[in-house]
Structures are given as C-alpha cells and as structure tokens.
Amino acid sequence: TKGGSSRKSTRDFFTSAKFLIYMGHALSTWGDRMWNFAVAVFLVELYGNSLLLTAVYGLVVAGSVLLLGAIIGDWVDKNPRLKVAQTSLLVQNSCVIACGVLLMLVFQFKDQLTELYNGWILTTCYILVITIANIANLASTAMSITIQRDWVVVVAGQDSSKLADMNATVRIIDQLTNILAPMLVGQIMAFGSHFVGCGFISGWNLCSMCVEYALLWKVYQKTPALAVKAGQKEQQQELKQLNLENGQSPEESSQPLMNETSVVAKSDSPKQRSCCYQMAEPVRTFKAGWVAYYNQNIFFAGMSLAFLYMTVLGFDCITTGYAYTQGLNGSVLSLLMGASAISGICGTVAFTWVRKKCGLIRTGFISGMAQLSCLILCVISVFAPGSPFDLSVSPFQDLYTHLIGEKTLPEAVHSLTGGNITTPTTAAPTQELPPMQSYMSVSLLFAGVIAARVGLWSFDLTVTQLIQENVIESERGVINGVQNSMNYLLDLLHFIMVILAPNPEAFGLLVIISVSFVAMGHMMYFRFAFRSLGSRLFLCCSPEQKVEAVDNPSLPTTV
C-alpha cells in the first residue's frame, strides 16, 4: 500500500495543473531562447557581418513594448484567460514560423534578390523579418503576462509558499533554457547551415505550438478558478443586486440581464462616439495604465526592479564584447556564462529559503544588500591593474569620429560587441602587463557579476511575487504590462549609453554608472520596505510565527 500511494502521488503530481504549467513554460521558453539567439545571428549574417540590422531590431522591440506594454496588459485584463493565452500562443508561434520560412528563402536566394529592383526586394524582406519578429515578441510579452503573472497566481490559490515555489521553479526553467537552447541551435547552425537552423526553429515552433495548446487546455480544465475573472464576478454580482432591488427573483434575473445589456447597447448606438475619440482609445489606455501603476502601493518596488535593467553588468553582447577586448576567448566566456546560470539558480533556491525565514519584503532587502556588496568588486575592477579605464581618452571619441566620417557606427559598436575585436585605432597605447596583472581587472569584474546574480535573481523573484500578491486581479495585466515597459525603457537607455561611449577605455565609467543605478534602485526598494514595515524591517521573523499579511497591514494582499 505504501508503494501504491507513492505511485499515486507521483502520478497526481505529473498530471497536476502545476506540473503542466511547468511543461508548457519550458516548451515556450525553449522556443523563445532559440529564436532570440538565432534571429540576432541571422540578421548579422544577412547584412554582411554588420550589427546594423540587429541594432534596428533591438530598438524596434524595445520601443514597441515601451509604447504598447500597457495596452497589451489591458487586453489581457479585459478578455477571458483561455482566449488570451491561446491567441498569444498562436500569434507568437505563427509569426516565428513565418519568419523562419522567410529567412530560409532569403538565405537560399539572396544573390538573386540582391539583383532585383536594385536590392529593394531584399530590403523589403529585411523589413518584413523585423516587423514579424517584433509582432512575435509582443505576443510573447502577452503570453508571459497571462501565464507567469496571472495563471500561476490562480493555480497557487491562496498559498503564498506554493506561489513562491512555483515562481522559483519557473525561474530555474528560464535559467536552464537560457543556456541549453542557444547551445543546441548554435550547434545545429555550426554543423549544418543557417538555412538548416531556420528550418529547425520553424519546425520546433510548429510542434511546440500544438503541445502547448493542449497543455493550456488541460490546465484550464483542472483549475476551475481560471474560468472567471474577478471583474466578471463583480459585474455579475452588481447586476444581480440591481435586479433584486427592482423586485426580480434570482431565477428571473439571469435572462433580463442579457436583455438589459443589449438595450443599453442599442440605446447608445445612435450616439456613436466620434471617430477621433475612438482613435484616441489606445492613448487613453496607455495613460490610464501608467496612472494605475503610479498609484500602486508597490510602485517603488516595481521601479526598483526596472532600475536594475540600466546596467552593463550582465551577460549580454556588451559585456561579452568587452571581455573579448581584454583577451578572454569564447571557451572561457562559455564557462563564465555557465557559472552565471548556476549562480542564478542558487539565487532562486535562496529566495524560497530566506522568504520562509524572514518574510517576503525582508527577502528583497537582504537580496538587494547582497547584490550591491558583490558589485563592489566590479567598481574595484575599474581601478585594478590591467584595467583599460582612462579618463584622458574621451568616452565620446568613437561617436565623434563617426560623425566626421572616419569610422562608421556599426564598426564602432562592433569594436565592443562582437567578432574579432581589437582595441580601436583611437585608443591610447597601453603597456603590456604580466599575465596575472593583465587579467586581474577582468577577473574581478566577472567575479562580481557572477556573485551578484544570487542577489539579483532573488530580488527579481521578490518583486515579482509582491506584484502578484498586491495587485488586484482586474488590474494584474495592465500593471505587469507597464512594468515590462519600464524594464524595456531602462534597458533601452543602457544601450544608448553604450552607443555614446563604446570604446573600452570608457567601459569603467559605464560600470560606475551601472552600479549607481542599481544602488538607486535598491534605495527605492528600501523606501518601500521601510514604509511598509518601519522598524520591524530589521526584525527577522518567520512567516510561521507572523504571517506576512499581519506583519504588513498597509499592503492589500491575497494571502
């Protein structure tokens, strides 16, 4: 009987809504990571090893989410959960498949397309690829909001610990797929070709879309609470109460409700709103979303997370390009990326443990202090032996030479972000250093970046759960949409900062600015935490002794 109960519990877990969400998220994230890695490589390859198309694509993606984040979130709030998830899934995967097929055609017939109409057909293909890929990213944003910020909360129910465990598991899946998916598609393109890589990604998304669709339907069936949103419940209760006040019985109220809404619609039809008013609807939604975000009690917590995106201290093309200028090869960088992922997983595990011991708000404070402490190593690296930091070299030198025509912008950016990178010709000559000294600065830099991932991911999970628990269900989509917009805005600013000062001698200045923004972000969180808990912020007690909702009565919570 013991073995039978064990098998039953195992079977129940693998058929539970929680596990099915993990499976769907793993498939979705795997496809996203493969596509995000591959599309940058494809665009660089198509445009003659230039970063111009990649930069345009990044700018379009960031600008679109910045402008449409609130509108996407509002659409998520106002439509049934299953419809939102299925529509986002179909649009996202269909766009990736279409993009993959289009890229296959371009790779196969690039020479012929270049000769047609002086290359305008090829340029049109580039525009179509970027446009369709941007639509896929917007659909991915909607999918992320509805699953990670809404469905997960509903499946977890009123259990804050279960919600924290689910958030941590989702983040571990993100970390693992972020390493393994690019490795897989990279090997396929290395041993095959870009044409084969496009075909593989298109085929993967086609198969994955069918499986994810089935998993979403299963989760929806196993979780009845997903069928009705809070706004719909409140509207039904208000209409029932109105009918009861008019003397109707509950049995009579259901049919007249439909008639009443149709009558209201008909009565409004002669008084159609003006065309300009209807066209301004997205603008009003955008404004209302940002106002609602500003009025949230967790506004400073959300802003603190957004400020962490204004940094060059991450494993993106910027830091990777700088590492190449300092003599690190691809093999070493791949090991460092693996260490970074392991550090991030440790951060997600630490989040669940610290939250149980100290509570959610204190976990964010502790995580922030841990991240800042580790980033001190990055500041020290700026002044350590082997650092190219030199204030006598103008940080805007490459921008200036581009403007006067001595160097093109793609070359200036390329000098920092990829390829066979060498120190720019405008750089001041540097003396050769002994091996230990020459690598001391870059070693301290990456030691700080990797160690800080523990606090970073724990802090990210803290703010994510604060938003999940303290934003009412009817505004969950729009608030998370605006949060994504804020994240993209600060991320966009950090790329602009690098474009203005791309030479390695100025990277130390970018490091100092980045740490300053991270510090400002955590100061915002400290203000939020101190206003919520006051002096009790420094008294660490477990949730078992004192429930977070009681410990923090100033915040609305579902717990």
C-alpha positions as CSV (number, residue, x, y, z in Angstrom):
1,T,0.0,0.0,0.0
2,K,2.9,2.3,0.7
3,G,4.3,1.8,-2.8
4,G,0.8,2.2,-4.3
5,S,0.3,5.5,-2.5
6,S,3.7,6.7,-3.6
7,R,2.9,5.8,-7.2
8,K,-0.4,7.6,-6.9
9,S,1.2,10.7,-5.5
10,T,3.8,10.7,-8.3
11,R,1.0,10.2,-10.9
12,D,-1.0,13.0,-9.3
13,F,2.0,15.4,-9.5
14,F,2.7,14.7,-13.1
15,T,-0.9,15.3,-14.0
16,S,-1.4,18.3,-11.8
17,A,-2.0,21.8,-13.2
18,K,1.2,23.0,-11.6
19,F,3.4,20.4,-13.5
20,L,1.5,21.1,-16.7
21,I,2.3,24.8,-16.4
22,Y,6.0,24.0,-15.9
23,M,5.9,21.8,-19.0
24,G,4.2,24.5,-21.1
25,H,6.5,27.2,-19.8
26,A,9.6,25.0,-20.6
27,L,8.5,24.4,-24.2
28,S,7.6,28.1,-24.7
29,T,10.8,29.4,-23.1
30,W,12.9,26.9,-25.1
31,G,11.5,28.1,-28.3
32,D,11.9,31.8,-27.3
33,R,15.5,31.3,-26.3
34,M,16.4,29.5,-29.5
35,W,14.7,32.2,-31.6
36,N,16.1,35.2,-29.7
37,F,19.6,33.8,-30.1
38,A,19.2,32.8,-33.7
39,V,17.5,35.9,-35.0
40,A,20.4,38.1,-33.9
41,V,22.9,35.8,-35.7
42,F,20.7,35.6,-38.8
43,L,20.4,39.4,-39.1
44,V,24.2,39.9,-38.6
45,E,24.8,37.2,-41.3
46,L,22.4,38.7,-43.8
47,Y,23.8,42.3,-43.5
48,G,27.4,41.3,-44.2
49,N,28.6,40.8,-40.5
50,S,27.3,44.3,-39.5
51,L,25.3,44.9,-36.3
52,L,23.1,47.5,-38.1
53,L,20.0,45.2,-38.6
54,T,20.5,43.7,-35.1
55,A,20.6,47.2,-33.6
56,V,17.5,48.3,-35.5
57,Y,15.7,45.1,-34.4
58,G,16.6,45.7,-30.8
59,L,15.4,49.3,-31.0
60,V,12.1,48.3,-32.6
61,V,11.4,45.6,-30.0
62,A,12.2,47.8,-27.0
63,G,10.2,50.8,-28.4
64,S,7.2,48.6,-29.2
65,V,7.0,47.1,-25.7
66,L,7.6,50.5,-24.2
67,L,4.7,52.0,-26.1
68,L,2.3,49.0,-26.2
69,G,3.0,47.4,-22.8
70,A,0.1,49.0,-21.0
71,I,-2.3,48.3,-24.0
72,I,-1.2,44.7,-24.1
73,G,-1.8,44.3,-20.4
74,D,-5.2,46.0,-20.7
75,W,-6.2,43.5,-23.4
76,V,-5.1,40.7,-21.1
77,D,-7.3,42.0,-18.3
78,K,-10.4,42.6,-20.4
79,N,-10.6,39.2,-22.1
80,P,-11.1,35.6,-20.9
81,R,-7.9,33.9,-19.7
82,L,-8.1,31.0,-22.1
83,K,-8.7,33.2,-25.1
84,V,-5.8,35.4,-24.2
85,A,-3.4,32.5,-23.7
86,Q,-4.5,30.7,-26.9
87,T,-4.4,33.8,-29.1
88,S,-1.0,34.8,-27.8
89,L,0.3,31.3,-28.3
90,L,-1.0,31.1,-31.9
91,V,0.2,34.6,-32.9
92,Q,3.7,34.1,-31.4
93,N,4.4,30.7,-32.9
94,S,2.8,31.6,-36.3
95,C,5.0,34.7,-36.6
96,V,8.2,32.8,-35.7
97,I,7.3,30.1,-38.3
98,A,6.6,32.7,-40.9
99,C,9.8,34.5,-40.1
100,G,11.8,31.3,-40.3
101,V,10.3,30.4,-43.7
102,L,11.0,33.9,-45.0
103,L,14.6,33.8,-43.7
104,M,15.1,30.4,-45.4
105,L,14.0,31.9,-48.7
106,V,16.3,34.9,-48.2
107,F,19.3,32.7,-47.4
108,Q,18.6,30.4,-50.4
109,F,18.0,33.2,-53.0
110,K,20.0,36.1,-51.6
111,D,22.1,36.7,-54.7
112,Q,19.0,36.8,-57.0
113,L,17.1,39.0,-54.6
114,T,20.0,41.5,-54.4
115,E,19.8,42.0,-58.2
116,L,16.0,42.5,-58.4
117,Y,14.9,46.2,-58.4
118,N,18.3,47.3,-57.2
119,G,18.0,45.4,-54.0
120,W,14.7,46.8,-52.9
121,I,13.1,43.3,-52.7
122,L,15.8,42.2,-50.3
123,T,15.3,45.4,-48.2
124,T,11.6,44.7,-48.1
125,C,12.4,41.2,-46.8
126,Y,14.5,42.7,-44.1
127,I,11.7,45.0,-43.1
128,L,9.2,42.1,-43.1
129,V,11.5,39.9,-40.9
130,I,12.0,42.7,-38.3
131,T,8.2,43.5,-38.3
132,I,7.1,39.9,-38.0
133,A,9.7,39.2,-35.3
134,N,8.5,42.2,-33.4
135,I,4.9,41.0,-33.5
136,A,6.1,37.6,-32.2
137,N,7.9,39.4,-29.3
138,L,4.7,41.4,-28.4
139,A,2.7,38.2,-28.4
140,S,5.4,36.6,-26.2
141,T,5.0,39.5,-23.8
142,A,1.3,39.0,-23.6
143,M,1.9,35.2,-23.1
144,S,4.4,35.9,-20.3
145,I,2.0,38.3,-18.5
146,T,-1.0,36.0,-18.7
147,I,0.9,32.8,-17.6
148,Q,3.6,33.9,-15.3
149,R,1.8,36.8,-13.7
150,D,-1.8,35.5,-13.7
151,W,-2.3,31.8,-14.2
152,V,0.5,30.9,-11.8
153,V,-1.2,33.0,-9.1
154,V,-4.6,31.4,-9.7
155,V,-3.1,27.9,-9.7
156,A,-1.3,28.6,-6.4
157,G,-4.5,29.7,-4.9
158,Q,-4.2,31.4,-1.5
159,D,-1.0,29.7,-0.6
160,S,1.9,32.2,-0.6
161,S,4.5,29.5,-0.1
162,K,3.2,27.5,-3.0
163,L,3.3,30.7,-5.2
164,A,6.9,31.3,-4.1
165,D,7.9,27.7,-5.0
166,M,6.2,28.0,-8.4
167,N,7.9,31.3,-9.2
168,A,11.3,29.9,-8.2
169,T,10.7,26.8,-10.4
170,V,9.7,28.9,-13.4
171,R,12.8,31.0,-13.0
172,I,15.0,27.9,-12.8
173,I,13.5,26.7,-16.0
174,D,14.3,30.1,-17.5
175,Q,17.9,29.8,-16.4
176,L,18.4,26.3,-17.8
177,T,16.8,27.0,-21.1
178,N,18.8,30.2,-21.4
179,I,22.0,28.1,-21.6
180,L,20.9,24.9,-23.3
181,A,18.6,26.3,-26.1
182,P,21.2,28.6,-27.6
183,M,23.8,25.8,-27.4
184,L,21.5,23.4,-29.3
185,V,20.6,25.8,-32.1
186,G,24.2,27.0,-32.3
187,Q,25.5,23.5,-32.8
188,I,22.9,22.9,-35.5
189,M,23.9,26.0,-37.4
190,A,27.6,25.2,-36.9
191,F,27.4,21.7,-38.3
192,G,24.6,22.4,-40.7
193,S,23.9,25.9,-42.0
194,H,21.8,29.0,-41.3
195,F,19.2,27.6,-43.7
196,V,19.0,24.4,-41.7
197,G,18.8,26.4,-38.5
198,C,15.8,28.4,-39.8
199,G,14.1,25.2,-40.8
200,F,14.7,23.5,-37.4
201,I,13.3,26.5,-35.4
202,S,10.3,26.7,-37.6
203,G,9.6,23.0,-37.2
204,W,10.2,23.2,-33.5
205,N,7.7,26.0,-33.1
206,L,5.1,24.2,-35.1
207,C,5.3,21.1,-33.0
208,S,5.6,23.0,-29.7
209,M,2.6,25.1,-30.5
210,C,0.4,22.1,-30.7
211,V,1.7,20.6,-27.5
212,E,1.5,23.9,-25.6
213,Y,-2.1,24.4,-26.8
214,A,-3.1,21.0,-25.4
215,L,-1.3,21.8,-22.1
216,L,-3.1,25.1,-21.7
217,W,-6.4,23.4,-22.2
218,K,-5.6,20.8,-19.6
219,V,-4.5,23.4,-17.0
220,Y,-7.7,25.4,-17.7
221,Q,-9.8,22.2,-17.2
222,K,-8.0,21.3,-13.9
223,T,-8.3,24.8,-12.5
224,P,-12.0,26.0,-12.5
225,A,-11.0,29.4,-10.9
226,L,-9.4,30.3,-14.3
227,A,-12.8,30.3,-15.9
228,V,-14.0,33.5,-14.2
229,K,-12.0,36.7,-13.7
230,A,-12.5,39.0,-10.7
231,G,-14.0,41.8,-12.8
232,Q,-16.6,39.4,-14.3
233,K,-17.6,38.1,-10.8
234,E,-18.0,41.7,-9.5
235,Q,-20.1,42.7,-12.6
236,Q,-22.3,39.7,-12.2
237,Q,-22.9,40.4,-8.5
238,E,-23.7,44.1,-9.2
239,L,-26.2,43.2,-11.9
240,K,-27.8,40.6,-9.7
241,Q,-28.1,43.1,-6.9
242,L,-29.6,45.7,-9.2
243,N,-32.3,43.2,-10.4
244,L,-33.1,42.1,-6.9
245,E,-33.6,45.8,-5.9
246,N,-36.1,46.0,-8.9
247,G,-38.1,43.2,-7.4
248,Q,-36.9,40.4,-9.6
249,S,-36.1,36.9,-8.2
250,P,-32.6,35.4,-8.8
251,E,-34.2,32.9,-11.3
252,E,-35.7,35.8,-13.3
253,S,-32.6,37.9,-13.1
254,S,-30.4,35.9,-15.5
255,Q,-32.4,36.4,-18.7
256,P,-33.3,40.0,-18.2
257,L,-29.6,40.8,-17.6
258,M,-28.8,39.9,-21.1
259,N,-31.7,41.9,-22.4
260,E,-30.7,44.9,-20.3
261,T,-27.2,44.9,-21.6
262,S,-28.4,44.7,-25.2
263,V,-30.9,47.5,-24.6
264,V,-28.1,49.7,-23.2
265,A,-26.0,48.9,-26.2
266,K,-28.9,49.8,-28.5
267,S,-29.6,53.0,-26.7
268,D,-26.0,54.0,-27.0
269,S,-25.8,53.2,-30.7
270,P,-27.5,56.4,-32.0
271,K,-25.0,58.3,-30.0
272,Q,-21.9,56.9,-31.5
273,R,-18.6,58.3,-30.2
274,S,-16.7,60.4,-32.7
275,C,-14.0,58.8,-34.9
276,C,-11.3,60.8,-33.1
277,Y,-12.5,59.6,-29.7
278,Q,-12.3,56.0,-30.8
279,M,-8.9,56.5,-32.4
280,A,-7.6,58.0,-29.1
281,E,-8.7,55.0,-27.1
282,P,-5.2,53.4,-27.1
283,V,-3.8,56.7,-25.9
284,R,-6.3,56.8,-23.0
285,T,-5.5,53.1,-22.2
286,F,-1.8,53.9,-22.2
287,K,-2.3,56.9,-19.8
288,A,-4.7,55.0,-17.5
289,G,-2.2,52.1,-17.3
290,W,0.7,54.3,-16.2
291,V,-1.5,56.3,-13.8
292,A,-2.7,53.0,-12.2
293,Y,0.9,51.8,-12.0
294,Y,1.9,55.0,-10.2
295,N,-0.9,54.7,-7.7
296,Q,0.0,51.2,-6.7
297,N,1.4,50.6,-3.2
298,I,4.2,48.6,-4.7
299,F,5.2,51.4,-7.1
300,F,8.6,51.9,-5.6
301,A,9.3,48.1,-5.6
302,G,8.5,47.9,-9.3
303,M,10.6,51.0,-10.1
304,S,13.5,49.4,-8.1
305,L,13.4,46.3,-10.4
306,A,13.3,48.5,-13.5
307,F,16.4,50.4,-12.4
308,L,18.4,47.2,-12.4
309,Y,18.0,47.0,-16.2
310,M,20.1,50.1,-16.6
311,T,23.4,48.2,-16.4
312,V,26.2,46.8,-18.5
313,L,26.9,44.2,-15.7
314,G,25.2,41.3,-17.3
315,F,26.0,38.5,-19.8
316,D,24.8,40.3,-22.9
317,C,26.6,41.4,-26.1
318,I,28.1,44.5,-24.3
319,T,29.9,42.7,-21.5
320,T,30.9,39.8,-23.8
321,G,32.4,42.3,-26.3
322,Y,34.3,44.0,-23.6
323,A,35.6,40.6,-22.4
324,Y,37.0,39.9,-25.9
325,T,38.9,43.2,-25.8
326,Q,40.5,42.0,-22.6
327,G,41.8,38.8,-24.1
328,L,39.1,36.3,-23.0
329,N,38.2,33.8,-25.7
330,G,34.8,32.1,-26.4
331,S,35.6,29.0,-24.4
332,V,36.3,31.0,-21.2
333,L,33.2,33.1,-21.8
334,S,31.0,30.0,-22.2
335,L,32.3,28.7,-18.8
336,L,31.6,32.1,-17.2
337,M,28.1,32.0,-18.6
338,G,27.6,28.6,-17.1
339,A,28.8,29.8,-13.8
340,S,26.4,32.7,-14.0
341,A,23.5,30.4,-14.6
342,I,24.4,28.3,-11.6
343,S,24.7,31.4,-9.5
344,G,21.2,32.4,-10.7
345,I,19.8,29.0,-9.8
346,C,21.3,29.4,-6.3
347,G,19.6,32.7,-6.1
348,T,16.2,31.2,-6.8
349,V,16.7,28.5,-4.2
350,A,17.9,31.0,-1.7
351,F,14.8,33.1,-2.3
352,T,12.5,30.3,-1.2
353,W,14.6,29.6,1.9
354,V,15.0,33.2,3.0
355,R,11.3,34.0,2.4
356,K,10.3,31.3,4.7
357,K,12.7,32.5,7.4
358,C,12.3,36.3,7.1
359,G,9.2,37.0,5.0
360,L,8.8,38.4,1.5
361,I,9.6,42.1,2.0
362,R,12.7,41.4,4.1
363,T,13.9,38.9,1.5
364,G,14.0,41.7,-1.1
365,F,16.0,43.9,1.3
366,I,18.5,41.2,2.1
367,S,18.9,40.3,-1.7
368,G,19.5,43.9,-2.6
369,M,22.2,44.3,0.0
370,A,23.8,41.0,-1.2
371,Q,23.8,42.2,-4.8
372,L,25.3,45.6,-4.0
373,S,28.0,44.0,-1.9
374,C,29.1,41.8,-4.8
375,L,29.0,44.7,-7.3
376,I,31.7,46.5,-5.2
377,L,34.1,44.0,-6.8
378,C,33.1,45.5,-10.2
379,V,33.9,49.0,-9.1
380,I,37.2,47.9,-7.7
381,S,38.0,46.2,-11.1
382,V,37.8,49.6,-12.8
383,F,40.9,50.8,-10.9
384,A,42.6,47.4,-10.7
385,P,45.8,46.6,-12.6
386,G,45.0,45.6,-16.2
387,S,42.0,47.9,-16.5
388,P,41.9,49.9,-19.7
389,F,40.0,52.7,-17.9
390,D,41.5,56.0,-19.0
391,L,39.7,59.4,-18.4
392,S,42.2,61.1,-20.7
393,V,40.6,59.3,-23.7
394,S,37.3,60.9,-24.4
395,P,34.4,58.4,-23.9
396,F,32.7,60.0,-26.9
397,Q,35.7,59.6,-29.2
398,D,34.1,56.9,-31.4
399,L,30.9,58.8,-31.7
400,Y,32.8,61.9,-32.8
401,T,34.9,60.0,-35.4
402,H,31.6,58.5,-36.7
403,L,30.1,62.0,-37.1
404,I,33.1,63.3,-39.1
405,G,33.2,60.2,-41.2
406,E,36.4,58.5,-40.0
407,K,34.5,55.5,-38.7
408,T,31.1,54.0,-39.2
409,L,28.7,53.4,-36.4
410,P,28.5,49.6,-37.0
411,E,32.2,49.4,-36.8
412,A,32.3,51.5,-33.6
413,V,29.7,49.3,-32.0
414,H,31.3,46.2,-33.4
415,S,34.6,47.2,-31.7
416,L,32.9,46.5,-28.4
417,T,30.2,43.9,-29.0
418,G,31.5,41.0,-31.1
419,G,33.6,39.5,-33.8
420,N,37.3,39.5,-33.9
421,I,37.6,42.5,-31.7
422,T,40.7,44.6,-31.3
423,T,41.4,47.8,-29.5
424,P,40.1,50.7,-31.6
425,T,42.6,52.8,-33.5
426,T,41.6,55.8,-31.5
427,A,42.6,54.2,-28.2
428,A,45.7,55.3,-26.4
429,P,48.5,52.7,-26.5
430,T,48.7,50.6,-23.4
431,Q,51.7,49.0,-21.9
432,E,52.0,45.2,-21.8
433,L,51.4,43.7,-18.4
434,P,52.3,40.4,-16.9
435,P,49.6,37.8,-17.4
436,M,48.4,37.8,-13.7
437,Q,48.2,41.6,-13.7
438,S,46.6,41.9,-17.1
439,Y,43.7,39.6,-16.2
440,M,43.2,40.9,-12.6
441,S,40.7,43.6,-13.6
442,V,38.5,41.5,-15.9
443,S,38.6,38.7,-13.3
444,L,37.4,41.0,-10.6
445,L,34.7,42.3,-12.9
446,F,33.3,38.9,-13.8
447,A,33.6,37.6,-10.2
448,G,31.4,40.5,-9.1
449,V,28.9,40.0,-11.9
450,I,28.6,36.2,-11.3
451,A,28.3,36.5,-7.5
452,A,25.8,39.3,-7.8
453,R,23.4,37.0,-9.7
454,V,22.4,35.3,-6.5
455,G,21.1,38.5,-5.0
456,L,19.7,39.7,-8.4
457,W,17.5,36.7,-9.1
458,S,16.3,36.5,-5.5
459,F,15.4,40.2,-5.7
460,D,13.7,39.8,-9.0
461,L,11.5,36.9,-7.6
462,T,10.7,39.1,-4.6
463,V,9.4,42.0,-6.6
464,T,7.5,39.6,-9.0
465,Q,5.7,38.0,-6.1
466,L,4.9,41.4,-4.5
467,I,3.2,42.4,-7.7
468,Q,1.4,39.1,-7.9
469,E,0.1,39.3,-4.4
470,N,-0.7,43.0,-4.0
471,V,-2.2,44.0,-7.4
472,I,-5.9,43.3,-7.7
473,E,-6.9,40.6,-10.2
474,S,-8.7,43.0,-12.6
475,E,-5.5,45.2,-13.0
476,R,-2.9,42.4,-13.0
477,G,-2.4,42.5,-16.7
478,V,-2.1,46.3,-17.2
479,I,0.2,46.7,-14.2
480,N,2.6,44.0,-15.4
481,G,2.4,45.4,-18.9
482,V,3.6,48.8,-17.6
483,Q,6.3,47.0,-15.5
484,N,7.6,45.4,-18.7
485,S,7.6,48.8,-20.4
486,M,9.6,50.3,-17.5
487,N,12.1,47.4,-17.8
488,Y,12.5,47.9,-21.5
489,L,12.8,51.7,-21.1
490,L,15.8,51.4,-18.7
491,D,17.3,48.6,-20.9
492,L,17.0,50.9,-23.9
493,L,18.8,53.7,-22.0
494,H,21.7,51.4,-21.2
495,F,22.1,50.6,-24.9
496,I,22.1,54.3,-25.8
497,M,24.7,54.8,-23.1
498,V,26.9,52.2,-24.7
499,I,26.4,53.7,-28.2
500,L,27.5,57.1,-26.8
501,A,30.7,55.7,-25.2
502,P,31.6,52.4,-26.9
503,N,35.4,52.4,-26.5
504,P,36.9,50.0,-23.9
505,E,38.6,52.9,-22.1
506,A,35.1,54.2,-21.2
507,F,33.8,50.9,-20.0
508,G,34.9,51.6,-16.5
509,L,32.7,54.7,-16.5
510,L,29.8,52.6,-17.7
511,V,30.4,50.2,-14.8
512,I,30.3,53.0,-12.2
513,I,27.1,54.4,-13.7
514,S,25.6,50.9,-13.7
515,V,26.4,50.3,-10.1
516,S,25.0,53.8,-9.3
517,F,21.6,52.9,-10.9
518,V,21.5,49.6,-9.1
519,A,22.1,51.4,-5.8
520,M,19.3,53.9,-6.6
521,G,17.0,51.0,-7.4
522,H,17.7,49.4,-4.1
523,M,17.2,52.7,-2.3
524,M,13.8,52.9,-3.8
525,Y,13.1,49.4,-2.5
526,F,14.4,50.3,0.9
527,R,11.9,53.2,1.0
528,F,9.1,50.8,0.0
529,A,10.1,48.3,2.6
530,F,10.6,50.8,5.4
531,R,7.2,52.5,4.7
532,S,5.6,49.0,4.8
533,L,7.4,47.6,7.9
534,G,9.0,50.5,9.6
535,S,11.5,49.5,12.3
536,R,10.2,45.9,12.1
537,L,12.2,45.7,8.8
538,F,15.3,44.7,10.8
539,L,13.4,42.2,13.0
540,C,13.6,38.9,11.1
541,C,10.8,36.5,12.0
542,S,9.5,33.5,10.1
543,P,6.1,33.6,8.4
544,E,5.0,30.7,10.7
545,Q,5.4,33.0,13.7
546,K,4.0,36.0,12.0
547,V,2.0,35.9,8.7
548,E,3.2,38.5,6.1
549,A,-0.2,40.0,5.8
550,V,-0.3,40.7,9.5
551,D,3.3,41.9,9.5
552,N,2.4,44.3,6.7
553,P,-1.1,45.6,7.1
554,S,-0.5,48.6,4.9
555,L,-0.5,46.5,1.7
556,P,-3.5,44.8,0.2
557,T,-2.8,41.1,-0.2
558,T,-4.4,37.9,-1.3
559,V,-2.6,35.9,1.4
